[in-house]
Every structure is written in structure tokens, then in C-alpha cells.
Amino acid sequence: MVQLIASIVAFAVGILFLPMVFSGMRVRGTTKALTAGAIGGALSVLLGKVLLAVLTLIFFPIALLGPIGAFIIQALVNVVILMLTARMSEGVEFDGIKTTVWAGIALTTLQFVVRLAG
């Protein structure tokens, strides 16, 4: 339960602040961002480990790079979750895959910083 709450909060904060960095990402208000954060956080908890395992198998050579490989694969997991979140919520939009990938990288960076701080 704690993991779900932490994931929801992390996604909500990320979704609130990422549009300030990426002009190709739009959020239609705080309530919509919090809703999208709840969706993204739930997807992360429910699908995150499965996606991580599948993408690690698909991109096995990247996984061999150690911490950098783990970061890249986690960023890909976040990209998939952001794409699903944007489809499932009406408050988050991305202009294209390039913006989604950069947002996934930024979200992964935020997650790693929070893990290091905590």
C-alpha cells in the first residue's frame, strides 16, 4: 500500500512539473494532473515489474551496461506508463513520442533522486 501511495505521489508531482520543462506536454489543471498521477502510479505498481522484466529481456545487451542500462530500461518503462496514462486520462497530452521519451527520462531521473534522498 505504501508503494502505491509513493508511486501515485511521484507520478503526480512529475506530471505537475514536467510541462514546465517540456513544451510538448500539456496538463489541463491540477485536478487532472492528480488524476493522471493516480492512474500512472497505479499502472506503475501493477505493470511496472512486468514491463521491467519484458523490456530487460528485449533489450538484454543494454541491461548488461550496469546502472546505466538499468536507468535506460526504467526510462523505457516510464515512457510506456506515461503513454498509457495519457490515453487513459483526459488531462495529459504529449505532442509526440520524442516528448514522451524525454518526459520518461526526466521522470526516471526524479525517481532516482527521490530514492537516493530517502
HUJOPE-V461858 format. One record per run of one state. SS is the DSSP state (A for helix, B for strand, O for the rest). FROM is the first residue (numbers start at 0). LEN is the number of residues. If there is no record, write none. Layout:
ss:SS from:FROM len:LEN
ss:SS from:FROM len:LEN
This chain:
ss:O from:0 len:1
ss:A from:1 len:20
ss:O from:21 len:3
ss:B from:24 len:3
ss:O from:27 len:2
ss:A from:29 len:29
ss:O from:58 len:1
ss:A from:59 len:4
ss:O from:63 len:3
ss:A from:66 len:22
ss:O from:88 len:3
ss:B from:91 len:3
ss:O from:94 len:2
ss:A from:96 len:21
ss:O from:117 len:1
